[in-house]
Amino acid sequence: MQSVFISHNNSDKPIAREIALFLVAEGINVWFDEWAVEQGDSITEKVSEGLKNCTHLLLLWSENAKESNWVKRELNASIPRIVEDQNIKLIPVLLDEMELPSLLADIRYIRYSEGTEQDRNDIIEAVTGNSSSRTFIEAVVKKYHEVIFDDNSSEPFPLKACPKCGSSRLNFASHLDGQRDEVYYHASCKDCGWSDWTQ
């Protein structure tokens, strides 16, 4: 299974986040710092782990990235693996007019424009070898359903997370209406206040 590490400069974070969502919606495993590094974690340790386990290094290259010590370190850490055992594929994604370093000049790159459907398809095809299976909206809806709902559950509310905010802090309750001899079920989110009833 593909596992993509997204190397980027913090100034390019919105684009990195957008690309990470493109990939995750398609069912591809992604190492993205916002998702992988939690409070109290060693950043260096987490980055090393992500680089060690990835099959693809997506290098978001820009003027910002050229000046970034983190991007340089991530690239330098990956080069031996790319050259020696070829178990990792480097995919440069150009975000502006900044030329790739001479060491990477012969690698075919993707020119990213504005997060279009074509941009998304180019990245997915570079990682998987196949075109995207559906449009971004279709892919997001499918992924949303996978993340929020438990299809194997027989509960009245087969939820894994809140359908409004994504929190897993849910409350479930039931209420018997003695007059009508009917059971009502209630689900609510402790974080955002979402709630729903069903019979």
Beta strands, then each sheet from edge to edge (+ up, - down):
strand 1: 3-7
strand 2: 29-31
strand 3: 56-61
strand 4: 89-94
strand 5: 110-111
strand 6: 170-177
strand 7: 182-189
strand 8: 195-198
sheet 1: 2+ 1+ 3+ 4+ 5+
sheet 2: 6+ 7- 8+
end
